[in-house]
Amino acid sequence: LNDEAVVACPPSAAYRFRKFTRRNRSTIMAATLVTAALFVSVGGLMAGVGWAARDRAAQRVAAEQEKSQRQQRISARVETLLADVDRLAQEQRWDEALASAKRAEAALTGGEAETAVNDGIQTTLRELEFVARLNETRMERAVVKERGFDRDGAAQSYERVFSDFGVDVDSLTIDGVITQLKQHPRISLAVATAIDELVDLYRLIAEEDGREPDYELLHIAQVLDPDPMRNRIRATWGREETPELQAALRKLVASFDSSLHGPVTAYRLARTLDRAGLRSLQEQVAREAQEQFPGDFWLNYELGHELAERSEHAEAVRFYSAALAIKPNSAATLNNLGASLLDQGKLEEATNCFRRAIEFNPNDAEAFWLRAELQQRAGFAEDAFRRVNQACQLAPKHPLYRLTQARLRAKRGQIEDGVRDTQSIIDEMSHSTLVKARAEYQLGNLLAIGQEPDHHEALSHHMKAVDLAARHVASRNVDERRMAKDILVDAHLAISQEIAIGDFQRQREVVPKWLARATELAEDYIQNDDGDGLIRMEIYRTTLAVYSLLDGNVDTSVAIE
């Protein structure tokens, strides 16, 4: 130490730290490494959290952009489809318009379209489904018109469809109905057409009840559909059938151009001409329009109906077939086509039509009923009875189905049941006089068969049928007039048979008078209302059969063709 003085002091912190590190070098190095690793990890984690947050924000922005772009694509697609709906609606192609609207709805499955677009498609669907129900009701009315005269039921169907759409035509004021319906301009023509049909139903119901028709609702159609030609046609409604009215309609036809005014107007004009008794002009207008618009369902259907009414069944089949090509799933068209084929004796083809109608609509009572009538004609009584039972299960209150059921029940030997069921239809107050006339005629027939026929009672019911049907021979409604004349001819022939078979006085004097009157009615029916010429054959057959039962000489000239 060079004899130098030693300065002593306590060890410093630095000295102790150095001593400690030298003694615990390995441990300290390990701890340092662990700590460094920890700091690195924490730093990485913090950096990752920051990057993740930035990524999530970027993803949100990207998702929002993608959603916005998807919304724009969906909205553009839907708007294109809605524009197509508007075009189809303007062309009155309602089935295609509804299909296009449903495709637009399918495009909204993700629920990501703009709110206004979503609301627009729902409104459009509601309107088009309303039109579809109106058209279905119109089709039901077309069948009812020909087969059942259930006009109250058809009118109630229209009222129910309007009510479900939120428009109560039965209780609202005319202005109130107009205010509600004007909110839907896209479907105004279809709604106006339905109003026209409803007004026509109310007219027929009023005439049947002996009341003056009320045309107040027609103002709704005139406001919703301001087309000048159609409103000129509507202006003729409610006018008495006079030479002046017919002259006005002839003048209207002279100024009518189907290519200019379109199929809807042509159909309405044809129906109006029929109502005014101008049936040759009606067919002319309908045929010219059908040539211009061969793809219009209602023009083909109307021509089929009118030609079937005139017993021109080959032509009726042609137009019904055209209508069916336009609407292949129309059970009503299949039924009417089948009926025309049945009248031509084409049983297999008619059966196929009724079978297809049932396939398309298993609840189509009329198809079952028509098939029952066909099977009865073909001699399959049990099959016919089974089919009419199905019709009555589907429509238990329909009088014509029940009459067929009662008649077939009697043919199976259950005559008392058939008489009872037929009488119950007569006793029900709700049925029209024509339905009751048909029931009285049938009851007379049933009382005249069996082990103990009652010809006096049968004659009484046949006379009642004549009295009831005679009230409608001058009806302005051609369907009623034709049914009335058909019943009258049948009832007169039945009366002549009852008098010839039963215990009645002056048979040789009275029977020829009833036969002569049947002949007069048949000729009037054939000449003025397009009755089937085969009615003459039935008169000849009945005349010869009746005269063979009478003793002594009778005038057989009525039976000579």
Beta strands, then each sheet from edge to edge (+ up, - down):
end
